[in-house]
């Protein structure tokens, strides 16, 4: 496997560590300022809106890929430095604006579109491409487990050490980007359409489907799940950290399995079958209102919930022509980011009156995406 693919996978792992640690700590940080569940949900909602605006604005900049990704990494470093300097809500929002990231725990940054396009060029062999994207996502969840382990062991009352580690990791990401060769392309002008009508229709179809999945995902992102266990079961940050250690380890292992499943039944069926199973388990998380049972169903959900991700990455970076992949990946990331915006606000409101409802709504929404995707692309046998 090309060494640069490993380096790019490591940069995603760095971001995953940072986003996981932030997603778990932010609900507790905000509770120190007496924020309610609804207010916490609104803060997460605002962060998603900021990151979506940032993504669309940054995508419009017509500069070479390496310069663009280095600038993004530098702004991310500056934003985390701001977050480290002072633990208060004002500095939090300044950091969000500068870095353009959300508090959802998901890596929906503009980095991905360039990274994924770059890795899609390393090989035309489908099995090798599947393996590259499996590695890309495996490292992400493995580092998420590391971040959760750190929070479990450290159990912080002050979060400055957490933020300092994030600053140092962001600096490492900048250094890695300096040594990677990116394809020399300049993205299309803002508003410039993909010329090929068939490709344009394909991107539009996929974007609509991904938007439904993300609408459901916004209801149960890592920050909201953290808030659920904090509110319903009164767990402290160390206990939630332990839950996410197990969650991320299970998810990372499942990513390895995805590569073998997709090799046997194809990318589309891997995406749909595993995702439906995970969403049935998601529906069951709050049903019995017992901590251990909720944890078990959450772990069962994670055993298949992200198997669709490397399959999806490989699928879209295969069916979409090479010259349209960067812009298409940017569209998909923007759509996924934007459609998650309402979720935390809705979840924060529901958390005040019927916490279990967020899991029911999320599961049913995501299952509708699974069925629609299968009906649309079941004839594709990649």
N, C-alpha and C positions, 0 to 999 in steps of 0.2 A: 504493500500500500504506500502511496506517495507520502513522503514525510510531511509535506506542507498540509496535507489533509489532516494529519495528526495534530499539527500546530493549530489549525483552524478549529478543530474539535476542542482543543484545550482553551481557546479563547471563549468559546461558548460555555465551557465548564466554569470558567472564571465568572462570567456573567451570571450563570445559574447559582453559584455560591452566593454572590452578592444579592441577587433578587430573592432567593429563598430566605436568607438571613433578615433582609428588610421586611419581607412579607410577614414573617413571624413576629418580629419585634415591634412593628408599627402599631398594631392594635394595643399592645401593652404601653408603648410610649404615649399614645393618645389618651389612654385611660389615666395616665399620670396627670393629665390636664383636664380630667373629669369629662371626657368625651363619651357620649352615649353610643349605643350600637348604631343608631341611625346616623349620628354625626360622623362616626368612624366610616360608615359606608359611604357617606357623601364625600369625605376626604379621598377615599380610594377612587370613587367615581370621578372626581375632579382630576386626580392624577392620570387616569386613563384618557380623559379628554385632552389634557396637556400633552401626553405622549403621542396621541393621534395627530394633533395639530403639528407637533414637532416633526413627526414622521412624514406627513404630506409636504410640509414646508421644506424639509431637508432633501426629500426626493427630487424636488424641483431644481436644486442646485446643479448646474452643468459643469462639474469638475471631474477629473479622472478618478477612477475607482479607489486607487490607493490613497490619494489625497483626501478623498471623502471619508473613507473609513478611519483614517488617522485623525481627522478632525473630530469625527464622532467620538472616538475613543478618548481624545483629549478633553472634550466637553464633559464626557462621563466622569473622567478623573476629577475635573474641577468641581462638578456637582457633588460628588461624594466627599470631597474635601470640605465643601460648605456644610454638608450634613454633619461632618465630624466636628467642625468648629463649635457648634452650639446645638444643644438639644432643645429646640423649641419649634413651634408650628410655623412661624414665619420663615426660619431658615430651611425648614422642610420644603415649603412651597418654592422658595428661591432655587433650591437644589433640583426640584422637579422640573422647573422651567429651563434651567441651564442644561441639564442632562437629557431632558426629554424622555424619561423613563416613568413607568407606572409602579404602583405599589401592589400589583396583583400577584407578584411572584413569578409571572411568566415572562420569558424573554421574547418580547414583541418589538425589538429594536430594529432600526434600519440596517444594522450590521448583517442581519441574517440574509437579506436578499443578495448582498454582494458575496457573502461567504458561500451560500448555497450555489450560486451561479458558478463561482470559481471551482468548487468541488465537482460540479456536474461536468466540467471540462476535463477532469483527470482521466476519465475512462468512458468508453462507449459500451463496455460489457455490462449488461444489466445486473448480473449477480454481484459484480465488483462495486457497481454504483450503489446497490442496496446495502452492501457491507459498509461503504463509506458513510452513508447517511445513518446507518445503525450506530456506528462508532460516534458520529457527531452528536447523536441524541443520548447514547449510553453515558458518555462522560458528563453530560449535563445533569442527569439525575444522580449519578454517583457523587458529584460535587454538591448537589442538593442535600444528599445524605450527610456529607461531611459538614455542611453548614448547620444542619439540624443537630448533629452530634456535638458540635462546638457549643451551641446554645444550651443543650442538655447538660453538658459538663460545667459550663461557665455560669449558667443561671443568673444573668446580669440584672442588677438593680439600676445601674447606669449603662448606657449603650455605647459609650464612646470607644471602648476597645473594639466592639463589633464594627463600628464605622471606620476605625483606623485600619483594621485588617482589610476592609473593603477598599479603602484608598490604595493600599499597597498592592492589592490584586489588580485594581484598575490600571495602576502604573505598569505592572507586568504585561497586561494586555497591550498597552501602547508599544512596549518594547518588542513584543512578538510580531505585531503588525509591521514593524520596520524591516523585518527579515523575510517577509512573505512577498512573493511576486504575484500581483493581481493582474488579470487581463486588462489591457489598456483600452477601455471603452469610455465613452461619454454618454450618459443616459439621454433618452429622448427629451425634447423640450416639453415643458409643462403643457398638458392638454393635447399633446401629439398622440394620435391614435395608432394602434398597431395596424399596419397596412393590410395584412392578410385577414380577410373577413372571417374565415373559418377559425383562425386562432383567436380573433377578437371575440367571437361568440363562445368559444371554449373558455376563455378567461372569464367572461361575464357569467357563464353558467356555474363555473367553479366558485367564483366570488360570492354568488348568491347562496350557494349551498354552505360554504364555509362561514358565512355570516350567521346562519341559523345555529350552527354548532357553537360559534363564539358567543351568541346571545345566551345560550344555556351555560356555557363555561364561565361567563362573567358572574353568574349567581353563586358559583362554588370555586372561586379562585382560592389560592392558599391563604390570603388574608381573611377571607370570609370563613373558611373552614377553621382557621385559628380562632376567629371571633366566636364561632359556634361552640367550640369546645370550652372557650373561656366563659361564655354566658351560660350555657346549658349545664355544663359539668364543673364549672368553677376551677378549671385547671390553671396552674401557673405556667410561666414561659418554659421552664425546664421540662415539665410534663408534656407540653405541646411539642417541644423539641424532640422528645423521645418518640412521640407518634410520627413525626415527620422523618425521623431517622429510618423507621421501618417502612414508611410510605415510599421514600426515595430509593431505598435498597431494593424493595420489591419492584418498583418501576424500572430501575436500571437493569435488573435481571430480565425483566419482561422484554426490554428493548432488544436484548440478544436473541430471545426467542422469536421476535418479529421477523428477523432476517431469514430464519429457517422456514417459518410458516409461509411467508410471501413467496419463497422459492418453490413451495409445493402447491399452494392454492391461488397464487397471484396477488398482486397489490390491492386490487379493488376488494376482493373478498377478505383479505387480511384486515383492511381498514374497517369494513362494515361488521363482520362477524365479531371481532374482538371488541369493537366499540359498543355494540348492542349489549353484550354480556356485561361490560363494565358499567353501563348505564342502568341496567337492572339492579346491580349491586349498589350503585349510587342511590337509587330510589329507596333501598332498604336501610341505609345508614341510620336514619332517625326513628325507624318504625317502632322499635321495642323500648326506646328511652332507657337504655342501660349502657353505661360507658363501655364495658368490654364488648358488648354486641355491636355498638356503633363503630368501635375500632375495627372489629373483625370484618364487618361489611366494607369499611373504608379500605382495608388492606386487600380484600378480595376485588374491590373495584380497581385498585391500582395494579393488580396483577395483569390486567389487560387494557387499562384505560389509555395508555400511551403507545401501545403496539401499532396504532394507526399512524403515528407521527413519522417515523422513518419511511414507512410505506407511502404516506402522502407526499413527503418531500421527494422521494424517488419518482413517484407517479407524475407530479406536476413538472419535474425537471427532466422528464422523458417525453411526455405527450406534447408539451409546449416547445415549439422550435427554439433553437439556441439563441437566436438574435432577439427573442422576446422574453427570455427567462428572467432577466433582472427586473424589468418593468412589471412583469406579471407577479413575481415574488413580492415586489413592493406593494402591488395592489392587494394581494392576499394578506400580507401582514397588516396593511392599513385597514382592511375590512375587518380582520379578526380583532384588531385593537379597538376600532371604532364601535363595533357591535358589542363589545364587552362593557362599554361605558355605562349603560343603564343598570347593569347587573348589581354592582355593589350598593347603589342607592335603593333599588328594590329589595335586595337582601337585607340591608340595614333596617328598612321599614318592617319587613316581615319578621325579622329577628325580634322585634319588640312585641309582636303579638302571636306569632306561630312559627317558631324557628324551624320546625321540620319541613315547613312549606317550601323553603328554598331548595331542598334536595328533590322534592317531588317535581317542582317546576323545571329545575335544571335537567333532571333525568328524562322527562317527557319531551322537552324541547330537543334534546340531543338525540333521542331515539327517532324523532321525526326527521332529523337530518340524515341519520343512518339509512332509513328506509328510502328517502328521496334520492340519496346518492347512489344506492344500489340499483334502483329502478332506472336511473339515468345512465349508469356506466357498467352495468352488469355484463355487457357484451365485450368489454375490454379485458383482454387476457394477458396483459403485461405481467 
